[in-house]
Amino acid sequence: MVSSSTRLASVAALAVIVGTSGCQAWKVENQPAEVVIRRSDPVAITMNDQRWVVLKGAHVSNDSVVGIRITGNTKGKGRTALSLGGVRAVQTRRFSFLRTAGLGIALWFVPAVYRFAVVD
């Protein structure tokens, strides 16, 4: 039998871990692409032709978005330049309450699964 103080301590530890780590998700920004790219790093860019890339150190140079490509749905890595006119959406990483709550709920059940898995 688990004492109430042990249970309270484990719940408190779980709350601290989940609260400080927090899950993130890509969120579409409604501001102009130039503004979002200037203030955020990294950024995910979706083009009008359905290509998408994640750029680190992105900046706007003339009529292009230039940065170091981290990932995307096309081949290649390294320095990438995209037409600013072809940008459909710009996304940034932000805290996601739903994902964090889901992680907390999932972690809450780990001790119960362990208890059922271990035979005394």
C-alpha positions in Angstrom: 0.0 0.0 0.0 1.3 3.4 -0.9 1.1 6.1 1.8 -0.6 9.3 1.1 2.5 11.4 1.6 4.4 9.2 -1.0 1.5 9.6 -3.4 1.4 13.4 -2.8 5.2 13.6 -3.4 4.9 11.7 -6.7 2.0 13.9 -7.9 3.9 17.0 -7.0 7.1 15.8 -8.8 5.0 14.9 -11.9 3.4 18.3 -11.9 6.8 20.1 -11.7 8.3 17.9 -14.5 5.3 18.3 -16.8 4.9 22.0 -16.0 8.5 22.9 -16.7 9.1 20.7 -19.7 5.8 21.6 -21.5 5.0 20.3 -25.0 5.2 22.5 -28.0 3.4 22.6 -31.3 3.7 24.5 -34.6 1.2 27.3 -34.7 0.3 29.3 -37.8 1.0 33.0 -37.4 -1.4 35.6 -38.7 1.1 38.4 -39.0 3.0 39.2 -42.2 5.7 36.7 -43.0 8.5 39.3 -42.8 7.6 40.2 -39.2 7.3 36.5 -38.0 10.6 35.6 -39.7 12.4 38.5 -38.1 11.3 37.7 -34.5 11.2 33.9 -34.5 13.8 31.1 -34.8 13.3 28.5 -36.1 10.3 28.9 -38.4 8.3 26.4 -40.5 7.4 27.8 -43.9 4.7 26.3 -46.1 4.8 27.3 -49.8 1.9 27.7 -52.2 2.9 24.4 -54.0 2.6 22.4 -50.7 6.3 22.2 -50.0 7.3 22.9 -46.4 10.7 23.5 -44.7 11.9 24.4 -41.3 14.6 27.1 -41.4 17.0 28.1 -38.7 18.5 31.6 -38.8 15.9 32.7 -41.4 15.9 36.3 -42.6 14.3 38.2 -45.5 16.7 39.3 -48.2 15.2 41.3 -51.0 12.3 39.1 -52.2 13.5 35.9 -50.6 13.5 34.1 -47.3 17.0 32.7 -46.7 18.1 30.4 -43.9 19.6 27.0 -43.0 17.2 24.2 -43.8 16.7 21.8 -40.9 14.0 19.5 -42.3 11.1 19.5 -44.8 9.3 17.4 -47.4 12.0 17.9 -50.1 15.5 16.6 -50.3 18.6 18.5 -49.3 19.9 20.4 -46.3 22.0 23.5 -45.9 21.4 27.1 -47.0 18.0 27.5 -48.6 16.4 30.5 -50.4 12.7 30.6 -51.0 10.6 33.2 -52.9 8.8 35.4 -50.4 5.9 35.7 -52.8 5.4 31.9 -52.7 5.0 31.7 -48.9 1.6 30.5 -47.9 2.0 30.3 -44.2 4.7 30.8 -41.5 4.5 28.8 -38.3 6.4 29.1 -35.0 6.9 26.7 -32.0 4.7 27.6 -29.1 3.5 26.0 -25.8 0.6 23.6 -26.3 -1.6 23.2 -23.2 -3.4 20.2 -24.7 -0.3 18.3 -25.5 1.2 19.0 -22.1 -2.1 18.0 -20.3 -2.1 14.8 -22.4 1.5 14.0 -21.4 0.6 14.6 -17.8 -2.4 12.3 -17.9 -0.3 9.6 -19.7 2.4 9.9 -17.1 -0.2 9.7 -14.3 -1.0 6.1 -15.4 2.6 4.9 -15.6 2.7 3.8 -11.9 -0.6 2.0 -12.3 0.7 0.1 -15.3 3.8 -0.8 -13.4 1.8 -2.0 -10.5 -0.3 -4.3 -12.7 2.8 -5.6 -14.6 4.8 -6.5 -11.5 3.7 -9.7 -9.8 4.5 -10.0 -6.1 
